[in-house]
């Protein structure tokens, strides 16, 4: 349930805040700017709850998909996305007066961990999904989403995120485009996870007497 709840909780809370706050623009302002002001704790809580749910989702994926050599790397990236959100909650992009500060180093690091993990997680996980007959039908979609997210992450780092970049004034819109690729991928995986047995519960076929692996 965490993989379904996390995107819904995050998007709903962030959209309601942005649409009800005249000081925030969905197009120009990053989501982290919602942590500014007297009601900024709502976005901090949003980051924290979503991060915790994502870590639980990553654990569920790891337990449900047949293990492979280095197969834990994909779920680790999914969990690191949650860790990044927890870091964003612990170190909001604000100063002591509660005003938005775009370059607070701990928050920038947390944001980098979250976005890079969201980009790499699906791409790496797709190879493990392809090895599991119960999940392989999703491997192509998850891989395509991962490639798209990697391209968006690199484009954002070059053309959007830095101050003075050509599309910096559209930073908020860029983040929502990124989430529009990332969160549906999480939901699709989560819905499949809800119907999947744990990989450790799947019985292996019995071998003839005297034959070993």
Short mmCIF file of the C-alpha atoms (twelve columns), coordinates in Angstrom:
data_MODEL
# 
_entry.id   MODEL 
# 
loop_
_atom_site.group_PDB 
_atom_site.id 
_atom_site.type_symbol 
_atom_site.label_atom_id 
_atom_site.label_alt_id 
_atom_site.label_comp_id 
_atom_site.label_asym_id 
_atom_site.label_seq_id 
_atom_site.Cartn_x 
_atom_site.Cartn_y 
_atom_site.Cartn_z 
_atom_site.pdbx_PDB_model_num 
ATOM 1   C CA . UNK A 1   0.000  0.000   0.000   1 
ATOM 2   C CA . UNK A 2   2.904  2.362   0.659   1 
ATOM 3   C CA . UNK A 3   3.830  2.576   -3.022  1 
ATOM 4   C CA . UNK A 4   0.271  3.630   -3.904  1 
ATOM 5   C CA . UNK A 5   -0.222 5.911   -0.913  1 
ATOM 6   C CA . UNK A 6   3.086  7.767   -1.181  1 
ATOM 7   C CA . UNK A 7   2.483  9.399   -4.597  1 
ATOM 8   C CA . UNK A 8   -1.151 10.180  -3.784  1 
ATOM 9   C CA . UNK A 9   -0.280 11.742  -0.424  1 
ATOM 10  C CA . UNK A 10  2.622  13.753  -1.803  1 
ATOM 11  C CA . UNK A 11  0.921  15.105  -4.911  1 
ATOM 12  C CA . UNK A 12  -2.362 15.901  -3.152  1 
ATOM 13  C CA . UNK A 13  -0.704 17.716  -0.271  1 
ATOM 14  C CA . UNK A 14  1.694  19.677  -2.487  1 
ATOM 15  C CA . UNK A 15  -0.979 20.698  -5.001  1 
ATOM 16  C CA . UNK A 16  -3.431 21.850  -2.335  1 
ATOM 17  C CA . UNK A 17  -0.727 23.908  -0.661  1 
ATOM 18  C CA . UNK A 18  0.433  25.509  -3.890  1 
ATOM 19  C CA . UNK A 19  -3.067 26.322  -5.131  1 
ATOM 20  C CA . UNK A 20  -4.047 27.898  -1.809  1 
ATOM 21  C CA . UNK A 21  -0.868 29.936  -1.345  1 
ATOM 22  C CA . UNK A 22  -0.593 33.129  -3.409  1 
ATOM 23  C CA . UNK A 23  3.157  33.234  -2.753  1 
ATOM 24  C CA . UNK A 24  3.814  29.951  -4.588  1 
ATOM 25  C CA . UNK A 25  3.783  29.291  -8.340  1 
ATOM 26  C CA . UNK A 26  3.457  25.756  -9.721  1 
ATOM 27  C CA . UNK A 27  5.454  26.826  -12.761 1 
ATOM 28  C CA . UNK A 28  8.256  28.914  -11.285 1 
ATOM 29  C CA . UNK A 29  8.741  27.756  -7.691  1 
ATOM 30  C CA . UNK A 30  10.170 24.399  -6.587  1 
ATOM 31  C CA . UNK A 31  8.056  22.182  -4.373  1 
ATOM 32  C CA . UNK A 32  10.571 22.713  -1.573  1 
ATOM 33  C CA . UNK A 33  9.557  26.383  -1.417  1 
ATOM 34  C CA . UNK A 34  6.314  25.249  0.202   1 
ATOM 35  C CA . UNK A 35  8.334  24.664  3.385   1 
ATOM 36  C CA . UNK A 36  8.643  28.431  3.821   1 
ATOM 37  C CA . UNK A 37  6.267  30.461  5.936   1 
ATOM 38  C CA . UNK A 38  4.238  29.657  9.057   1 
ATOM 39  C CA . UNK A 39  2.566  26.650  7.434   1 
ATOM 40  C CA . UNK A 40  5.783  25.249  6.035   1 
ATOM 41  C CA . UNK A 41  5.620  22.364  8.505   1 
ATOM 42  C CA . UNK A 42  2.897  20.839  6.312   1 
ATOM 43  C CA . UNK A 43  5.344  20.305  3.451   1 
ATOM 44  C CA . UNK A 44  8.025  19.080  5.849   1 
ATOM 45  C CA . UNK A 45  5.536  16.500  7.111   1 
ATOM 46  C CA . UNK A 46  4.622  15.663  3.516   1 
ATOM 47  C CA . UNK A 47  8.273  14.963  2.723   1 
ATOM 48  C CA . UNK A 48  8.690  12.833  5.858   1 
ATOM 49  C CA . UNK A 49  5.539  10.717  5.435   1 
ATOM 50  C CA . UNK A 50  6.189  10.116  1.736   1 
ATOM 51  C CA . UNK A 51  9.817  9.223   2.432   1 
ATOM 52  C CA . UNK A 52  8.867  6.649   5.057   1 
ATOM 53  C CA . UNK A 53  6.238  5.097   2.787   1 
ATOM 54  C CA . UNK A 54  8.744  4.868   -0.068  1 
ATOM 55  C CA . UNK A 55  11.287 3.057   2.085   1 
ATOM 56  C CA . UNK A 56  8.636  0.503   3.031   1 
ATOM 57  C CA . UNK A 57  7.707  0.143   -0.650  1 
ATOM 58  C CA . UNK A 58  11.340 -0.493  -1.585  1 
ATOM 59  C CA . UNK A 59  11.592 -3.249  1.014   1 
ATOM 60  C CA . UNK A 60  8.419  -4.843  -0.343  1 
ATOM 61  C CA . UNK A 61  9.765  -4.834  -3.913  1 
ATOM 62  C CA . UNK A 62  13.033 -6.403  -2.772  1 
ATOM 63  C CA . UNK A 63  11.195 -9.213  -0.988  1 
ATOM 64  C CA . UNK A 64  8.714  -9.859  -3.806  1 
ATOM 65  C CA . UNK A 65  10.953 -10.014 -6.888  1 
ATOM 66  C CA . UNK A 66  13.126 -13.079 -7.412  1 
ATOM 67  C CA . UNK A 67  16.641 -12.187 -6.190  1 
ATOM 68  C CA . UNK A 68  19.528 -11.909 -8.625  1 
ATOM 69  C CA . UNK A 69  23.197 -11.133 -8.298  1 
ATOM 70  C CA . UNK A 70  23.445 -7.445  -7.365  1 
ATOM 71  C CA . UNK A 71  19.645 -7.384  -7.532  1 
ATOM 72  C CA . UNK A 72  19.401 -5.364  -4.323  1 
ATOM 73  C CA . UNK A 73  20.776 -2.273  -6.064  1 
ATOM 74  C CA . UNK A 74  17.448 -1.341  -7.657  1 
ATOM 75  C CA . UNK A 75  15.452 -1.469  -4.400  1 
ATOM 76  C CA . UNK A 76  18.293 0.372   -2.658  1 
ATOM 77  C CA . UNK A 77  17.854 3.252   -5.088  1 
ATOM 78  C CA . UNK A 78  14.101 3.226   -4.413  1 
ATOM 79  C CA . UNK A 79  14.803 3.393   -0.682  1 
ATOM 80  C CA . UNK A 80  17.330 6.195   -1.182  1 
ATOM 81  C CA . UNK A 81  14.582 8.251   -2.791  1 
ATOM 82  C CA . UNK A 82  12.724 7.938   0.497   1 
ATOM 83  C CA . UNK A 83  15.877 8.778   2.433   1 
ATOM 84  C CA . UNK A 84  16.287 11.897  0.307   1 
ATOM 85  C CA . UNK A 85  12.746 12.993  1.149   1 
ATOM 86  C CA . UNK A 86  13.412 12.425  4.842   1 
ATOM 87  C CA . UNK A 87  16.507 14.597  4.468   1 
ATOM 88  C CA . UNK A 88  14.434 17.286  2.762   1 
ATOM 89  C CA . UNK A 89  12.067 17.209  5.747   1 
ATOM 90  C CA . UNK A 90  14.898 17.358  8.283   1 
ATOM 91  C CA . UNK A 91  16.709 20.159  6.431   1 
ATOM 92  C CA . UNK A 92  14.052 22.334  4.748   1 
ATOM 93  C CA . UNK A 93  15.074 24.945  2.183   1 
ATOM 94  C CA . UNK A 94  14.517 27.778  4.654   1 
ATOM 95  C CA . UNK A 95  16.578 30.047  6.858   1 
ATOM 96  C CA . UNK A 96  16.153 30.720  10.572  1 
ATOM 97  C CA . UNK A 97  13.350 33.168  9.817   1 
ATOM 98  C CA . UNK A 98  11.424 30.569  7.848   1 
ATOM 99  C CA . UNK A 99  12.101 32.218  4.484   1 
ATOM 100 C CA . UNK A 100 12.816 30.156  1.379   1 
ATOM 101 C CA . UNK A 101 16.526 29.686  0.661   1 
ATOM 102 C CA . UNK A 102 17.244 27.937  -2.621  1 
ATOM 103 C CA . UNK A 103 20.874 27.014  -1.901  1 
ATOM 104 C CA . UNK A 104 20.820 25.521  1.606   1 
ATOM 105 C CA . UNK A 105 23.453 22.802  1.238   1 
ATOM 106 C CA . UNK A 106 21.866 19.962  3.290   1 
ATOM 107 C CA . UNK A 107 18.583 20.373  1.431   1 
ATOM 108 C CA . UNK A 108 20.314 20.530  -1.940  1 
ATOM 109 C CA . UNK A 109 22.131 17.280  -1.112  1 
ATOM 110 C CA . UNK A 110 18.887 15.610  -0.003  1 
ATOM 111 C CA . UNK A 111 17.178 16.779  -3.188  1 
ATOM 112 C CA . UNK A 112 20.058 15.424  -5.290  1 
ATOM 113 C CA . UNK A 113 19.880 12.041  -3.542  1 
ATOM 114 C CA . UNK A 114 16.116 11.823  -4.083  1 
ATOM 115 C CA . UNK A 115 16.069 12.819  -7.755  1 
ATOM 116 C CA . UNK A 116 19.113 10.797  -8.811  1 
ATOM 117 C CA . UNK A 117 17.770 7.720   -7.011  1 
ATOM 118 C CA . UNK A 118 14.360 8.150   -8.651  1 
ATOM 119 C CA . UNK A 119 16.090 8.276   -12.031 1 
ATOM 120 C CA . UNK A 120 18.416 5.312   -11.529 1 
ATOM 121 C CA . UNK A 121 16.079 3.106   -9.484  1 
ATOM 122 C CA . UNK A 122 13.634 2.073   -12.235 1 
ATOM 123 C CA . UNK A 123 16.413 1.633   -14.787 1 
ATOM 124 C CA . UNK A 124 18.415 -0.725  -12.566 1 
ATOM 125 C CA . UNK A 125 15.333 -2.497  -11.199 1 
ATOM 126 C CA . UNK A 126 14.062 -3.277  -14.705 1 
ATOM 127 C CA . UNK A 127 16.866 -5.797  -15.259 1 
ATOM 128 C CA . UNK A 128 15.831 -7.733  -12.157 1 
ATOM 129 C CA . UNK A 129 12.168 -7.605  -13.158 1 
ATOM 130 C CA . UNK A 130 13.054 -9.089  -16.535 1 
ATOM 131 C CA . UNK A 131 14.509 -12.164 -14.784 1 
ATOM 132 C CA . UNK A 132 11.314 -12.883 -12.846 1 
ATOM 133 C CA . UNK A 133 8.468  -14.481 -14.867 1 
ATOM 134 C CA . UNK A 134 5.900  -12.881 -12.557 1 
ATOM 135 C CA . UNK A 135 7.269  -9.372  -13.164 1 
ATOM 136 C CA . UNK A 136 8.889  -9.433  -16.607 1 
ATOM 137 C CA . UNK A 137 5.821  -7.957  -18.325 1 
ATOM 138 C CA . UNK A 138 6.563  -4.701  -16.485 1 
ATOM 139 C CA . UNK A 139 10.295 -4.661  -17.218 1 
ATOM 140 C CA . UNK A 140 10.020 -2.785  -20.521 1 
ATOM 141 C CA . UNK A 141 7.760  -0.081  -19.117 1 
ATOM 142 C CA . UNK A 142 9.916  0.383   -16.015 1 
ATOM 143 C CA . UNK A 143 13.090 0.537   -18.127 1 
ATOM 144 C CA . UNK A 144 11.566 3.136   -20.463 1 
ATOM 145 C CA . UNK A 145 10.494 5.204   -17.460 1 
ATOM 146 C CA . UNK A 146 13.998 4.934   -16.021 1 
ATOM 147 C CA . UNK A 147 15.624 6.097   -19.257 1 
ATOM 148 C CA . UNK A 148 13.199 9.024   -19.440 1 
ATOM 149 C CA . UNK A 149 13.929 9.989   -15.834 1 
ATOM 150 C CA . UNK A 150 17.688 9.833   -16.358 1 
ATOM 151 C CA . UNK A 151 17.350 12.135  -19.389 1 
ATOM 152 C CA . UNK A 152 15.148 14.520  -17.393 1 
ATOM 153 C CA . UNK A 153 17.555 14.470  -14.452 1 
ATOM 154 C CA . UNK A 154 20.544 15.331  -16.650 1 
ATOM 155 C CA . UNK A 155 18.599 17.955  -18.590 1 
ATOM 156 C CA . UNK A 156 17.364 19.511  -15.373 1 
ATOM 157 C CA . UNK A 157 20.873 19.701  -13.955 1 
ATOM 158 C CA . UNK A 158 22.125 21.482  -17.053 1 
ATOM 159 C CA . UNK A 159 19.204 23.578  -18.254 1 
ATOM 160 C CA . UNK A 160 16.799 24.117  -15.361 1 
ATOM 161 C CA . UNK A 161 18.214 23.846  -11.845 1 
ATOM 162 C CA . UNK A 162 21.198 26.279  -11.877 1 
ATOM 163 C CA . UNK A 163 20.436 29.934  -11.341 1 
ATOM 164 C CA . UNK A 164 20.689 31.625  -14.700 1 
ATOM 165 C CA . UNK A 165 19.999 28.420  -16.648 1 
ATOM 166 C CA . UNK A 166 17.821 28.879  -19.764 1 
ATOM 167 C CA . UNK A 167 14.738 27.310  -18.181 1 
ATOM 168 C CA . UNK A 168 15.325 28.159  -14.522 1 
ATOM 169 C CA . UNK A 169 12.120 30.178  -14.374 1 
ATOM 170 C CA . UNK A 170 10.234 26.945  -15.090 1 
ATOM 171 C CA . UNK A 171 11.837 24.946  -12.282 1 
ATOM 172 C CA . UNK A 172 8.529  24.144  -10.628 1 
ATOM 173 C CA . UNK A 173 6.967  22.898  -13.850 1 
ATOM 174 C CA . UNK A 174 10.040 20.765  -14.544 1 
ATOM 175 C CA . UNK A 175 9.730  19.087  -11.134 1 
ATOM 176 C CA . UNK A 176 6.089  18.255  -11.803 1 
ATOM 177 C CA . UNK A 177 6.990  16.785  -15.192 1 
ATOM 178 C CA . UNK A 178 9.617  14.625  -13.478 1 
ATOM 179 C CA . UNK A 179 7.072  13.442  -10.917 1 
ATOM 180 C CA . UNK A 180 4.538  12.780  -13.700 1 
ATOM 181 C CA . UNK A 181 6.923  10.101  -14.999 1 
ATOM 182 C CA . UNK A 182 8.251  8.833   -11.669 1 
ATOM 183 C CA . UNK A 183 5.140  8.474   -9.525  1 
ATOM 184 C CA . UNK A 184 3.007  6.546   -12.050 1 
ATOM 185 C CA . UNK A 185 5.892  4.075   -12.299 1 
ATOM 186 C CA . UNK A 186 5.815  3.665   -8.522  1 
ATOM 187 C CA . UNK A 187 2.042  3.149   -8.550  1 
ATOM 188 C CA . UNK A 188 2.200  0.532   -11.324 1 
ATOM 189 C CA . UNK A 189 4.858  -1.411  -9.421  1 
ATOM 190 C CA . UNK A 190 2.953  -1.038  -6.154  1 
ATOM 191 C CA . UNK A 191 -0.285 -2.349  -7.620  1 
ATOM 192 C CA . UNK A 192 1.564  -5.379  -8.950  1 
ATOM 193 C CA . UNK A 193 3.270  -5.800  -5.581  1 
ATOM 194 C CA . UNK A 194 -0.104 -5.989  -3.836  1 
ATOM 195 C CA . UNK A 195 -0.897 -9.122  -5.874  1 
ATOM 196 C CA . UNK A 196 2.538  -10.712 -5.671  1 
ATOM 197 C CA . UNK A 197 3.727  -13.330 -3.165  1 
ATOM 198 C CA . UNK A 198 7.060  -12.788 -1.493  1 
ATOM 199 C CA . UNK A 199 9.852  -14.323 -3.551  1 
ATOM 200 C CA . UNK A 200 10.929 -16.305 -0.495  1 
ATOM 201 C CA . UNK A 201 7.447  -17.867 -0.355  1 
ATOM 202 C CA . UNK A 202 7.553  -19.171 -3.922  1 
ATOM 203 C CA . UNK A 203 8.316  -22.858 -3.858  1 
ATOM 204 C CA . UNK A 204 11.080 -23.996 -6.136  1 
ATOM 205 C CA . UNK A 205 10.430 -27.030 -8.320  1 
ATOM 206 C CA . UNK A 206 11.526 -30.327 -6.836  1 
ATOM 207 C CA . UNK A 207 14.575 -31.928 -8.415  1 
ATOM 208 C CA . UNK A 208 14.857 -35.663 -9.186  1 
ATOM 209 C CA . UNK A 209 16.446 -37.743 -6.421  1 
ATOM 210 C CA . UNK A 210 20.199 -37.349 -6.302  1 
ATOM 211 C CA . UNK A 211 20.213 -34.176 -8.450  1 
ATOM 212 C CA . UNK A 212 21.315 -30.881 -6.930  1 
ATOM 213 C CA . UNK A 213 21.393 -27.284 -8.144  1 
# 
